[in-house]
Structure formats: structure tokens, C-alpha cells
Amino acid sequence: MKQTEYIYLTPMPVRIWHWLNAFGIVTLIITGINIRFPDILNIFGTYKAAIRLHNTAGVVVSISYTLWLIYYLFIAGTLAKLYIPTFNDIKTGIIRQVFFYFFQYFKGGPNPHHGTPDNKFNPMQKAAYLVIMLVLLPLVIFSGALLMYVAPLREVILVVGGIKTLVGAHFLIACCFCAFLFVHIYLATLGHTPLAYFKPMWDGWEKVEHAHADPHGDSHGTVHDEASDRNRVAGSPATMKTV
Ligand code: HEM
């Protein structure tokens, strides 16, 4: 018999941040292409309009990033726990997860990672999100802010290598975001259904199914999957519901 559990994986502030941020980054990429390659893409009427929209999206992404950081650092207090890979993640976890995505997934093998509120990212996600959220996003925000205020911040621009270096670095980081987006969206569709990982990003709850041999839920003869056991330990009643 199959039992379905729901784990509360993604709190509302994170969901609001994520979709605002995704919308902002996509806007930045499109307007950025318009600004960098106006002969290839020119869809915002004037060049000035593309710059204005790019700057506005940059401000929105910067503010929402600051709120995200405050939330994870001071309200949830889970930034380090969720986003920093452990020694085992680096030693074996990342390789195991890469092996799953490149080979085992296509043979119908099980995902070696099962998300819990305390450990919701697999080792590959942890490493990727750490670089994106704590290195590349702050860098793109910093370089973008310098480019928005070239005249008043010219001393700082000289310290970081001059305007050419700054423009080159900003463009290179933007390319990393484009590459991340493709991989991120592709991997996000590899749940047990293509939209399974989108659900917790929309309503907070992830669906977990496990097979029970005994319909009365007696522990004798019950077929647990490992995820179920871990969720029972990690999930408080407020973070789990059973259907
Ligand atoms: C249209 C664009 C995007 C889509 C469709 C999308 C989709 C998703 C989905 C389905 C998840 C949940 C599954 C998972 O954890 O991997 C997720 C989580 C996440 N995404 Fe995205 N994403 C987009 C853009 C972005 C961008 C631009 C960034 C960062 C710059 C980003 C950063 C993250 C992070 C950090 C998480 C984990 C959030 C948390 O639970 O703390 N995403 N995304």
C-alpha cells in the first residue's frame, strides 16, 4: 500500500524571493543582451529604455537578495546548514549525485538524496547554490552598482582594475548566470514528475510517497524508504502531513 506524506520544504519568504529574483534575473539577461548587442536584439524601443529597465531590475534583485540574506541568516538561521556542503558532500556526495544525474536517472535508478527541511539540497545543489548565492550574485550586484554610478564611484572602479575590467567581469558573471539558468531549470524538471520540484517552490510542500506492506501501518513488514525515516526524525508535526 502506498502512503503519501507532504513535507513543508520551502517557507513563503523564500518562495516570494525566488520568483521575484528569477523574474529580475531574466529581465536583466534580456535587457543586458539588448544593451551589449543592440544590433542583435532591440526590443525596448530605445537604448535608454533598455538601460533604465536593466537598472530597475538590478535594484529589485539587489533589494530582494538583501532580504533573502537577512531571512536565512537572522530569521531562519539555516544559511550555513543548508548551503555549505559538508566534508562528506565534497568527498563522495557530489560525485554520487553527478553519477545519478548522468547515468542512473536514465536507467530509472533512485535519487541518492531525499530532501528534508534540515537538509533540502543534494550535495550538487549545495555547491552550485553556494557559488551562485554567496559569490556570483554579490559580485554581479557590486559590479552593477559601480557601473550605475561610474562618476561618483570612479576611485573604487580604479581600485578594481578600471572600467574595462569592470565591464568585462560584469559580462562574464552574466554569462555564468545564463549557463546556470539552463542547467538549473533542466535539473529542476528531473523529479518523479517534471513538475515535482516546482510544487514546493510554489506552495511550500513536497510530496513523498513510500510503499507500506502492512495496511495498518504496523512496523513489522513495513517497507520504509530511507527518506521516510529521515523525514520522521527531521520533520516536526508542523513541517509534515500524511495523506
Ligand atoms: C525562470 C527561472 C527559474 C526557474 C524556473 C527556477 C526553478 C526552481 C525550482 C523548481 C526550484 C526548486 C528545486 C530546487 O531546489 O532545485 C528552485 C530553487 C532554487 N532556485 Fe531557482 N529557478 C529559476 C531561477 C533562479 C535564479 C535566477 C536563481 C539565482 C540567481 C535561482 C536560485 C535558486 C535557489 C537558491 C533555489 C533554492 C531555494 C531555497 O529553497 O532556499 N533560481 N528554482
Boltz pocket constraint, residues with backbone or C-beta under 6 A from the ligand:
constraints:
  - pocket:
      binder: B
      contacts: [[A, 9], [A, 10], [A, 14], [A, 18], [A, 21], [A, 22], [A, 23], [A, 25], [A, 26], [A, 120], [A, 125], [A, 129], [A, 132], [A, 133], [A, 137], [A, 181], [A, 184], [A, 185], [A, 188], [A, 197], [A, 198], [A, 201]]
      max_distance: 6.0
